[in-house]
């Protein structure tokens, strides 16, 4: 699941807590959860709370979606 944060202009402590709760829930269900396009303010708050080290955050939605693609392994490279 990808959460597009591009429309989120600010986030409070309750919102930060919900993101952490979603991450914990996803891990318990073996689900992949990615976050995309955080605004500068939201990105700063994720950095300050160290959630950036726990959540998988991508600069764009397309990069977050591409992260679901399995990486190719080349045995002849």
C-alpha positions as YAML, in Angstrom:
chain: A
units: angstrom
residues:
- id: 1
  name: UNK
  ca: [0.00, 0.00, 0.00]
- id: 2
  name: UNK
  ca: [1.26, 3.48, -0.83]
- id: 3
  name: UNK
  ca: [0.25, 6.58, 1.06]
- id: 4
  name: UNK
  ca: [0.58, 9.69, -1.11]
- id: 5
  name: UNK
  ca: [1.47, 12.50, 1.30]
- id: 6
  name: UNK
  ca: [1.68, 15.22, -1.34]
- id: 7
  name: UNK
  ca: [-1.60, 16.78, -0.18]
- id: 8
  name: UNK
  ca: [-0.70, 16.77, 3.51]
- id: 9
  name: UNK
  ca: [0.31, 20.32, 4.44]
- id: 10
  name: UNK
  ca: [0.93, 19.64, 8.14]
- id: 11
  name: UNK
  ca: [0.74, 16.82, 10.65]
- id: 12
  name: UNK
  ca: [0.38, 16.83, 14.43]
- id: 13
  name: UNK
  ca: [1.46, 14.33, 17.07]
- id: 14
  name: UNK
  ca: [-1.73, 12.32, 16.61]
- id: 15
  name: UNK
  ca: [-0.99, 12.00, 12.88]
- id: 16
  name: UNK
  ca: [2.59, 10.97, 13.58]
- id: 17
  name: UNK
  ca: [1.27, 8.35, 16.01]
- id: 18
  name: UNK
  ca: [-1.13, 7.03, 13.38]
- id: 19
  name: UNK
  ca: [1.70, 6.63, 10.86]
- id: 20
  name: UNK
  ca: [3.68, 4.66, 13.44]
- id: 21
  name: UNK
  ca: [0.61, 2.55, 14.23]
- id: 22
  name: UNK
  ca: [0.03, 1.84, 10.53]
- id: 23
  name: UNK
  ca: [3.65, 0.76, 10.19]
- id: 24
  name: UNK
  ca: [3.33, -1.62, 13.15]
- id: 25
  name: UNK
  ca: [0.04, -3.01, 11.82]
- id: 26
  name: UNK
  ca: [1.51, -3.56, 8.35]
- id: 27
  name: UNK
  ca: [4.51, -5.40, 9.79]
- id: 28
  name: UNK
  ca: [2.23, -7.69, 11.81]
- id: 29
  name: UNK
  ca: [0.32, -8.55, 8.62]
- id: 30
  name: UNK
  ca: [3.47, -8.94, 6.49]
- id: 31
  name: UNK
  ca: [2.22, -6.09, 4.32]
- id: 32
  name: UNK
  ca: [4.37, -3.62, 2.42]
- id: 33
  name: UNK
  ca: [3.68, -0.02, 3.30]
- id: 34
  name: UNK
  ca: [5.34, 2.89, 1.54]
- id: 35
  name: UNK
  ca: [4.95, 6.64, 1.82]
- id: 36
  name: UNK
  ca: [5.38, 8.99, -1.13]
- id: 37
  name: UNK
  ca: [5.84, 12.68, -1.84]
- id: 38
  name: UNK
  ca: [5.89, 14.19, 1.63]
- id: 39
  name: UNK
  ca: [5.80, 17.97, 1.65]
- id: 40
  name: UNK
  ca: [8.89, 19.66, 3.12]
- id: 41
  name: UNK
  ca: [7.16, 20.32, 6.46]
- id: 42
  name: UNK
  ca: [5.91, 16.74, 6.78]
- id: 43
  name: UNK
  ca: [9.33, 15.39, 5.76]
- id: 44
  name: UNK
  ca: [11.00, 17.55, 8.43]
- id: 45
  name: UNK
  ca: [8.61, 16.23, 11.08]
- id: 46
  name: UNK
  ca: [9.24, 12.64, 10.02]
- id: 47
  name: UNK
  ca: [12.97, 13.35, 10.30]
- id: 48
  name: UNK
  ca: [12.64, 15.01, 13.72]
- id: 49
  name: UNK
  ca: [10.64, 12.09, 15.11]
- id: 50
  name: UNK
  ca: [13.01, 9.55, 13.53]
- id: 51
  name: UNK
  ca: [10.10, 7.95, 11.70]
- id: 52
  name: UNK
  ca: [12.11, 8.44, 8.53]
- id: 53
  name: UNK
  ca: [14.37, 5.63, 9.76]
- id: 54
  name: UNK
  ca: [11.39, 3.29, 10.26]
- id: 55
  name: UNK
  ca: [9.03, 4.17, 7.42]
- id: 56
  name: UNK
  ca: [9.85, 3.60, 3.77]
- id: 57
  name: UNK
  ca: [9.59, 7.11, 2.35]
- id: 58
  name: UNK
  ca: [10.02, 7.91, -1.36]
- id: 59
  name: UNK
  ca: [10.31, 11.36, -2.95]
- id: 60
  name: UNK
  ca: [7.68, 10.61, -5.61]
- id: 61
  name: UNK
  ca: [4.67, 8.40, -6.04]
- id: 62
  name: UNK
  ca: [6.19, 6.70, -9.07]
- id: 63
  name: UNK
  ca: [9.33, 5.81, -7.09]
- id: 64
  name: UNK
  ca: [7.21, 4.35, -4.29]
- id: 65
  name: UNK
  ca: [5.26, 2.24, -6.78]
- id: 66
  name: UNK
  ca: [8.47, 1.13, -8.49]
- id: 67
  name: UNK
  ca: [9.80, -0.04, -5.13]
- id: 68
  name: UNK
  ca: [7.21, -2.83, -5.23]
- id: 69
  name: UNK
  ca: [8.82, -4.27, -8.34]
- id: 70
  name: UNK
  ca: [11.26, -7.08, -7.61]
- id: 71
  name: UNK
  ca: [14.81, -6.18, -8.41]
- id: 72
  name: UNK
  ca: [16.34, -8.14, -11.24]
- id: 73
  name: UNK
  ca: [19.35, -10.26, -10.51]
- id: 74
  name: UNK
  ca: [21.68, -10.86, -13.39]
- id: 75
  name: UNK
  ca: [23.88, -13.93, -13.05]
- id: 76
  name: UNK
  ca: [25.81, -13.08, -16.23]
- id: 77
  name: UNK
  ca: [26.56, -9.43, -15.42]
...
